[in-house]
Amino acid sequence: MRYASRARRVVATSTLAAVGLAISVLVARDVRADAPPDESALLARLPAFDVHAHVPPFWSSEGFWHRPLEPARQRARMPRRCRTTGGYREHCSGPRLVPEPSGAPAALARHLGLGTHETAMQILGPSGPFEIWREAARDLDADPHLTYPVPSGHDGRGFGYVRGGALRHVRHDGLDIQATRGSEIVAARGGLVAYADNGISGMGNLLVILHEGGDSTAYAHCERILAQPGQLVRRGEVVARVGDTGFARAPHLHFEWREHGRNRDPRRALLPRR
């Protein structure tokens, strides 16, 4: 009787061990399926892309990137220390605090033509990202909803025609999120960093992340950027710090969401905050 009981216990223990092993294998498979490909895998899979051959030549001229902010009413509201004769002084972009390109992300950025002014212009324009860039962002984060990008922040100026006075006819293309200087900015959705620099007039240190399906998010006026072009980032990963670089009167994040190149109200896609 004792031997039979012991045999049953041995069989039960073996069965539980087998079930546990099977579950472990399935979990491991799920984790591997959910894990995004690394930069080296994309570098090996995708063909090289010359962005300069696919955009208007004048986009590459230095004068184009230092053109005045429009309309003139908006330019008039810039701090006097930032104005030139119809232009925008370099020092008003704030200190350029961006990572030095290195490793596999830098190689991928060069391979796909990411990280340039032309990249930002294409993604932030009405045409949206090129197909090769959409392919690079595929399978990184299938959930189209957005995580609130500043966990410690709160809503300021909203999207749309929300300005007053002389600028009431100028649309505000994003959501301003107020927070103290240095507060963490997280990726609102997993994706591929397409631009991280301070060369776009008025935006200061600007980060642009490309997402699955051709959507993109932009994070402007950052104190510093912590991710580099070509880097794959996960939803909720810290990618920048709140600042007031560029045309900003106080520390805040100017957050934009584009759906297939078109500006949308980020609040339509934001998940409820915990």
C-alpha positions, 0 to 999 in steps of 0.5 A: 500500500505504501509502495503504491502511494509512493508510486502515485506521488512519483507519477504526479510529481513527474507530471507536474514537472512535465507540465511546468516545462511545457508552460515554460517553453510556451512562455519563452516562445511568447516572450520571443514573439513579443520582443521587437527585432534588434537594430542589427536584424533590421540592418541585415533585412532592409535595403539601403535607402538614400533619403536625399534622392527622394526629397526636394533638393531645396530641403537640403539647403542650409537657408531652408532650415533657418527660414523665419517662423511663420506667420509674422504674428507668431514671430513677433511673439518670440522673445526679443533675444531670439529675433533677427531680421525676419529670422531666428537666432541659433542660441534660442534653440538651447543647448544641443544635448543629444546622444552621440551616434554609436553602435548598431543604431547609428549604423541602421540610421545611416543605412536608412537615411534617418536622423537628418533634417530631410527625415524630420521634414518627410515624417512631419509633413503631410506625405508621412514616412516612406514605405521603407521606414514603415517597414522598419517600424513593423511589428514593434508595437501593434497597440495604436493607443498612446501612453501619456508621455510625461508621467508626472505632467499635466495637460496645458494648451490643447490641440486645435484653434486654442490660441487667443489674440492675434494668433487665434487663427493659428492651429496648435498642432499638438498637446502641451504637457506642463512639468518641471524641468528635467522630468522624465519623458517616455515613449508613448508607443514602441517604435523606431527613433527617426530624428533626435536633434535641435535643427528644426526652428522653434522646436529646440531638442526634438525627438521623433519616433516612428510607429507601426502603420506609419504613425509618428509621435514628436517630442519638442522643447526637450532639455536633453534627448536620451535616444539616438536615431536608428534606436528601437525603443519600447513603450514607456521607456525614458527617451528624453527630459522636459525642458524649454529649448526652442520657442518655449516660454517655460518648461513643458513638452510639446507632444504631437501625434501624426496618423499617416502624416496628418496631425491628430489630437493626441488626446483621442489616442491616449490611454487612461492614466493610472 
